[in-house]
Amino acid sequence: MVFLVISCPCALVVSIPLGYFGGIGAASRLGVLFKGGNYLNAITQVDTVVFDKTGTLTKGTFDVQSCQAQPGVTEEKLIQLAASAERNSTHPIAKAIVSYAKQRDIELIATTDVTEIAGHGLQATMDGTRVLVGNTRLLTKFGIEYPDELSSIVDTIVVCAIGTKYAGYLLLSDTLKEDAVNAVKELKALNINNIQILSGDKQAIVTNFAEKLGITQAYGDLLPDGKVKHIEALRSNPANRIAFVGDGINDAPVLSRADVGIAMGALGSDAAIEAADVVLMDDDPAKIALAMRIARRTLRIVYQNIVFALAIKFACLVLGALGLASMWTAIFADVGVMVLAVLNATRALYTKDLAKKNAQ
């Protein structure tokens, strides 16, 4: 009976799940939502973090800086066409163009047959004429010629074509989030040195932002399937454990392919949040390092409980086998160890020091 009571696995069965629950609860209180204990465990093994750019490392709140219309097309007409097409999109660039049109009191016109071409832009029909609004790849796709100097513009541009003729472009700007630089520093402090950026923006724009962040690997001009291929290439090395951080509907396939998908919860699309394993509720990229610290601390507490419970039980089992352990010893090895392990597991709930370090 003494041997049987000692061998009861209550301490392990109760304290280990409680440790994970505590870690998930502590993270959610700080704005990080883990969708399960398995993802909390997986994020502790991550050694490669890949970021989307727009809306993830940048604010995603673009402002239209200027417009450049072709002869025969007024600036107001260019803005009207672009905003009329973009009002059907939820992309931050689209919202900025629509907002700019409203600021200038430009009335939008009805659109039909609106088609979103992933990684390119929008195609719509207005007054019986096809209008294209997007990046230069969209014009190339439809065989429409445009000035070569557009490719050398570092800032974000949205081009427009009426029928088969190039009509002009809008120049927009975006800025880094306040915590983006700190987010990269915190990840490097956790010995995660393989940090990359994948974006559909032009390579010059992506490189410019990467230099500001201290990231050496930045890849632009990528379509959604290009991002997936890049992640697959990283996954081909079994040693890599990859976390991808994104916010847009185009990021959903990549989020689902990464070992850990992390989505922005405030401005992120529903598709990205659904596909992700971890959600940052306030879109703060610095919370990625915080999530990793919470997960690592939780795992340490879980391992402490495993080692402590097994060590005490094996010691008492030896004493029981030799006839040196009484029933009270057996009760301590069962109930007493369980209570101590549960108390230790509750430490996972308290993360004030981690939150303070992240804030600093």
C-alpha positions as CSV (number, residue, x, y, z in Angstrom):
1,M,0.0,0.0,0.0
2,V,2.9,2.4,0.8
3,F,4.5,1.6,-2.5
4,L,1.2,2.1,-4.4
5,V,0.4,5.5,-2.7
6,I,3.9,6.8,-3.4
7,S,3.7,5.9,-7.1
8,C,0.5,7.8,-7.7
9,P,1.2,10.4,-10.4
10,C,-1.0,13.2,-9.0
11,A,1.8,15.8,-8.8
12,L,2.6,15.4,-12.4
13,V,-0.9,15.2,-13.7
14,V,-2.0,18.3,-11.8
15,S,1.0,20.6,-11.8
16,I,2.2,20.3,-15.4
17,P,-1.1,21.4,-17.1
18,L,-1.5,24.0,-14.4
19,G,1.9,25.4,-15.3
20,Y,0.9,25.8,-19.0
21,F,-2.4,27.3,-18.0
22,G,-0.6,29.8,-15.8
23,G,1.8,30.7,-18.6
24,I,-1.1,31.2,-21.1
25,G,-3.0,33.2,-18.6
26,A,0.0,35.5,-17.8
27,A,0.6,36.1,-21.5
28,S,-3.0,36.9,-22.2
29,R,-3.0,39.4,-19.4
30,L,-0.1,41.2,-21.1
31,G,-1.7,41.2,-24.5
32,V,-0.3,37.9,-26.0
33,L,-2.8,35.2,-26.9
34,F,-1.5,31.6,-27.2
35,K,-4.0,29.3,-28.8
36,G,-2.7,26.3,-26.9
37,G,0.0,25.0,-24.7
38,N,1.7,23.3,-27.7
39,Y,2.3,26.7,-29.3
40,L,3.7,28.0,-26.0
41,N,6.1,25.0,-26.0
42,A,6.9,25.5,-29.7
43,I,7.9,29.2,-29.4
44,T,10.6,28.3,-26.9
45,Q,12.4,26.4,-29.8
46,V,12.2,29.2,-32.3
47,D,15.6,30.3,-33.7
48,T,14.5,32.2,-36.8
49,V,12.0,35.0,-36.9
50,V,10.6,36.3,-40.2
51,F,8.7,39.5,-40.4
52,D,6.2,40.9,-42.8
53,K,6.8,44.7,-43.2
54,T,3.7,46.7,-43.7
55,G,1.4,46.8,-40.6
56,T,3.8,44.5,-38.7
57,L,7.1,46.5,-38.4
58,T,5.6,49.7,-39.8
59,K,2.5,51.5,-38.5
60,G,0.6,50.6,-41.7
61,T,-1.0,54.1,-41.6
62,F,0.1,55.6,-44.9
63,D,-0.2,59.2,-45.9
64,V,-0.5,60.4,-49.5
65,Q,2.4,62.8,-50.0
66,S,1.9,63.8,-53.7
67,C,0.2,62.9,-57.0
68,Q,1.7,62.8,-60.4
69,A,-0.8,62.6,-63.3
70,Q,-0.1,62.2,-66.9
71,P,-1.0,64.9,-69.5
72,G,-4.7,64.7,-70.2
73,V,-5.6,63.4,-66.7
74,T,-6.2,65.9,-63.9
75,E,-4.9,65.2,-60.4
76,E,-8.4,65.1,-59.1
77,K,-9.4,62.5,-61.7
78,L,-6.4,60.4,-60.8
79,I,-7.3,60.5,-57.1
80,Q,-11.0,59.8,-57.9
81,L,-10.2,56.7,-59.9
82,A,-7.7,55.3,-57.4
83,A,-9.9,55.9,-54.4
84,S,-13.0,54.5,-56.1
85,A,-11.2,51.3,-56.8
86,E,-9.4,51.1,-53.5
87,R,-12.5,51.6,-51.3
88,N,-13.3,47.9,-51.9
89,S,-10.0,46.9,-50.2
90,T,-9.0,46.7,-46.5
91,H,-5.3,47.2,-47.2
92,P,-3.7,50.1,-45.3
93,I,-2.6,51.7,-48.5
94,A,-6.2,51.6,-49.9
95,K,-7.6,53.1,-46.7
96,A,-5.0,56.0,-47.0
97,I,-6.0,56.8,-50.6
98,V,-9.7,56.7,-49.8
99,S,-9.1,59.0,-46.7
100,Y,-7.1,61.4,-48.9
101,A,-9.9,61.6,-51.4
102,K,-12.4,62.5,-48.6
103,Q,-10.0,65.2,-47.3
104,R,-10.0,66.8,-50.7
105,D,-13.8,66.4,-51.0
106,I,-13.5,64.3,-54.2
107,E,-16.6,62.3,-54.9
108,L,-16.1,58.6,-55.6
109,I,-17.8,57.0,-58.6
110,A,-19.5,53.6,-58.8
111,T,-17.3,50.6,-59.7
112,T,-18.2,47.1,-61.0
113,D,-16.4,43.9,-61.6
114,V,-13.8,44.7,-58.9
115,T,-11.1,42.0,-58.8
116,E,-8.3,41.9,-56.3
117,I,-5.1,40.4,-57.8
118,A,-2.9,39.2,-54.9
119,G,0.4,41.0,-54.7
120,H,-0.5,43.3,-57.6
121,G,-3.5,45.5,-56.9
122,L,-7.1,45.9,-58.1
123,Q,-8.9,45.8,-61.4
124,A,-12.3,47.5,-61.7
125,T,-14.7,48.8,-64.3
126,M,-15.9,52.4,-64.1
127,D,-18.2,53.9,-66.6
128,G,-17.5,51.0,-68.9
129,T,-13.8,51.5,-68.8
130,R,-11.3,49.2,-67.2
131,V,-9.2,50.8,-64.4
132,L,-6.1,49.3,-62.9
133,V,-4.8,50.5,-59.5
134,G,-1.8,48.8,-57.7
135,N,1.9,48.5,-58.1
136,T,4.1,48.4,-61.2
137,R,3.8,44.6,-61.4
138,L,0.1,45.1,-62.1
139,L,0.8,47.2,-65.2
140,T,3.5,44.7,-66.4
141,K,1.0,41.9,-66.0
142,F,-1.4,43.6,-68.3
143,G,1.3,44.8,-70.8
144,I,0.9,48.5,-70.0
145,E,4.0,50.7,-70.5
146,Y,5.0,53.1,-67.7
147,P,8.0,55.5,-67.2
148,D,11.2,53.7,-66.2
149,E,11.9,56.2,-63.4
150,L,9.0,54.7,-61.3
151,S,11.3,51.8,-60.5
152,S,13.9,54.0,-58.9
153,I,11.4,55.7,-56.5
154,V,12.2,54.5,-52.9
155,D,8.9,55.4,-51.3
156,T,5.7,53.5,-51.8
157,I,3.8,54.4,-55.0
158,V,0.4,53.3,-56.3
159,V,0.1,53.5,-60.1
160,C,-3.1,53.8,-62.1
161,A,-4.0,52.9,-65.7
162,I,-7.1,53.8,-67.6
163,G,-7.9,51.2,-70.3
164,T,-4.5,50.4,-71.7
165,K,-2.8,53.7,-70.9
166,Y,-0.7,54.7,-67.9
167,A,-2.5,57.6,-66.0
168,G,-0.1,58.5,-63.2
169,Y,0.8,57.6,-59.6
170,L,0.3,58.5,-56.0
171,L,3.3,58.7,-53.6
172,L,2.7,57.4,-50.1
173,S,4.9,57.1,-47.0
174,D,4.9,54.8,-44.0
175,T,6.8,54.9,-40.8
176,L,8.3,52.3,-38.4
177,K,6.4,51.5,-35.2
178,E,8.0,53.0,-32.1
179,D,8.9,49.6,-30.7
180,A,10.1,48.0,-34.0
181,V,13.8,48.7,-33.3
182,N,13.4,47.6,-29.7
183,A,11.7,44.4,-30.9
184,V,14.7,43.4,-33.0
185,K,17.1,44.2,-30.2
186,E,15.1,42.1,-27.7
187,L,15.1,39.1,-30.1
188,K,18.8,39.4,-30.5
189,A,19.2,39.5,-26.7
190,L,17.4,36.1,-26.7
191,N,20.1,34.8,-29.0
192,I,17.8,34.9,-32.1
193,N,20.1,36.3,-34.7
194,N,18.4,34.9,-37.8
195,I,15.9,37.7,-38.4
196,Q,14.5,38.4,-41.8
197,I,11.9,40.6,-43.6
198,L,9.7,39.5,-46.4
199,S,7.5,42.1,-48.2
200,G,5.7,42.7,-51.4
201,D,7.1,46.2,-51.6
202,K,10.0,47.2,-53.8
203,Q,13.4,45.9,-52.7
204,A,14.7,49.5,-52.3
205,I,11.9,50.2,-49.7
206,V,12.4,47.0,-47.8
207,T,16.2,47.4,-47.7
208,N,15.8,51.0,-46.4
209,F,13.6,49.8,-43.5
210,A,15.9,46.8,-42.8
211,E,18.9,49.1,-42.4
212,K,17.1,51.2,-39.8
213,L,16.2,48.1,-37.9
214,G,19.6,46.5,-38.1
215,I,18.4,43.5,-40.1
216,T,20.7,42.2,-42.8
217,Q,18.3,39.8,-44.6
218,A,15.5,41.6,-46.3
219,Y,13.6,40.4,-49.4
220,G,11.2,42.6,-51.4
221,D,9.1,42.3,-54.6
222,L,7.5,39.0,-53.2
223,L,4.1,37.8,-54.1
224,P,2.2,35.7,-51.5
225,D,3.4,32.5,-53.1
226,G,7.0,33.9,-53.0
227,K,6.8,34.3,-49.3
228,V,5.5,30.7,-48.9
229,K,8.5,29.4,-51.1
230,H,10.9,31.4,-48.9
231,I,9.5,29.8,-45.7
232,E,9.6,26.4,-47.3
233,A,13.2,26.9,-48.2
234,L,14.0,27.7,-44.6
235,R,12.0,24.7,-43.4
236,S,14.0,22.5,-45.7
237,N,16.7,22.7,-43.1
238,P,15.5,20.6,-40.2
239,A,17.5,22.6,-37.7
240,N,15.5,25.7,-38.3
241,R,12.5,26.5,-36.1
242,I,10.7,29.4,-37.7
243,A,8.3,32.0,-36.5
244,F,6.5,34.2,-39.0
245,V,5.0,37.5,-38.0
246,G,2.3,39.1,-40.2
247,D,-1.0,40.9,-40.3
248,G,-2.5,40.8,-43.8
249,I,-4.8,38.4,-45.7
250,N,-1.8,37.6,-48.0
251,D,0.2,36.5,-44.9
252,A,-2.3,33.7,-44.0
253,P,-0.7,31.0,-46.1
254,V,2.8,31.8,-44.7
255,L,1.5,31.9,-41.1
256,S,0.0,28.4,-41.5
257,R,3.3,27.1,-42.9
258,A,5.7,28.4,-40.2
259,D,6.4,26.4,-37.1
260,V,4.8,29.3,-35.1
261,G,2.6,31.9,-36.8
262,I,2.2,35.2,-35.0
263,A,-0.5,37.7,-36.1
264,M,-1.3,41.3,-35.2
265,G,-4.6,41.2,-33.5
266,A,-5.7,44.9,-33.7
267,L,-5.2,45.8,-37.3
268,G,-4.6,42.3,-38.6
269,S,-7.0,40.7,-41.0
270,D,-9.4,37.9,-39.9
271,A,-7.7,35.4,-42.1
272,A,-4.3,36.1,-40.6
273,I,-5.7,35.9,-37.0
274,E,-7.4,32.6,-37.8
275,A,-4.3,31.1,-39.4
276,A,-1.9,32.2,-36.6
277,D,-0.9,30.3,-33.5
278,V,-0.2,33.4,-31.4
279,V,-1.9,36.7,-31.6
280,L,-0.5,40.0,-30.4
281,M,-3.6,41.9,-29.3
282,D,-2.1,45.4,-29.4
283,D,0.1,45.0,-32.6
284,D,3.3,45.6,-30.6
285,P,6.2,43.7,-32.2
286,A,8.2,44.0,-29.0
287,K,5.6,41.6,-27.4
288,I,7.2,38.7,-29.4
289,A,10.3,38.7,-27.2
290,L,7.9,39.0,-24.2
291,A,6.0,35.9,-25.4
292,M,9.2,34.0,-25.7
293,R,10.3,34.9,-22.2
294,I,7.0,33.9,-20.7
295,A,7.1,30.6,-22.6
296,R,10.7,29.9,-21.5
297,R,9.9,30.7,-17.9
298,T,6.8,28.5,-18.0
299,L,8.8,25.6,-19.4
300,R,11.4,26.0,-16.7
301,I,8.7,25.8,-14.0
302,V,7.2,22.7,-15.7
303,Y,10.6,21.0,-15.8
304,Q,11.2,21.9,-12.2
305,N,8.0,20.2,-11.2
306,I,8.8,17.1,-13.2
307,V,12.3,16.8,-11.7
308,F,11.1,17.6,-8.2
309,A,8.2,15.2,-8.2
310,L,10.1,12.3,-9.8
311,A,13.1,12.7,-7.5
312,I,11.0,12.7,-4.3
313,K,8.9,9.8,-5.5
314,F,11.9,7.7,-6.6
315,A,13.6,8.3,-3.2
316,C,10.5,7.4,-1.3
317,L,9.9,4.3,-3.5
318,V,13.4,3.1,-2.6
319,L,12.7,3.6,1.1
320,G,9.3,1.9,0.7
321,A,10.9,-1.1,-1.1
322,L,13.3,-1.4,1.9
323,G,10.5,-1.1,4.3
324,L,11.8,2.1,5.8
325,A,8.9,4.4,4.6
326,S,5.7,4.7,6.6
327,M,2.2,5.5,5.3
328,W,2.8,9.1,6.3
329,T,5.9,9.2,4.1
330,A,3.8,7.9,1.3
331,I,1.1,10.5,1.8
332,F,3.8,13.2,1.7
333,A,5.3,11.7,-1.5
334,D,1.8,11.9,-3.0
335,V,-0.3,14.7,-1.6
336,G,2.6,16.8,-0.2
337,V,4.6,16.8,-3.4
338,M,1.5,17.6,-5.4
339,V,0.7,20.6,-3.2
340,L,4.3,21.9,-3.5
341,A,4.3,21.3,-7.2
342,V,1.0,23.2,-7.6
343,L,2.3,26.1,-5.6
344,N,5.4,26.2,-7.8
345,A,3.2,26.0,-10.9
346,T,1.3,29.1,-9.8
347,R,4.5,31.1,-10.2
348,A,3.9,31.0,-14.0
349,L,1.0,33.4,-13.4
350,Y,3.2,36.2,-12.1
351,T,5.2,38.0,-14.8
352,K,5.7,41.5,-13.4
353,D,9.5,41.3,-13.8
354,L,9.2,40.1,-17.4
355,A,6.7,42.8,-18.2
356,K,8.9,45.5,-16.6
357,K,11.9,44.3,-18.6
358,N,9.9,44.3,-21.8
359,A,8.7,47.9,-21.1
360,Q,12.3,49.0,-20.5
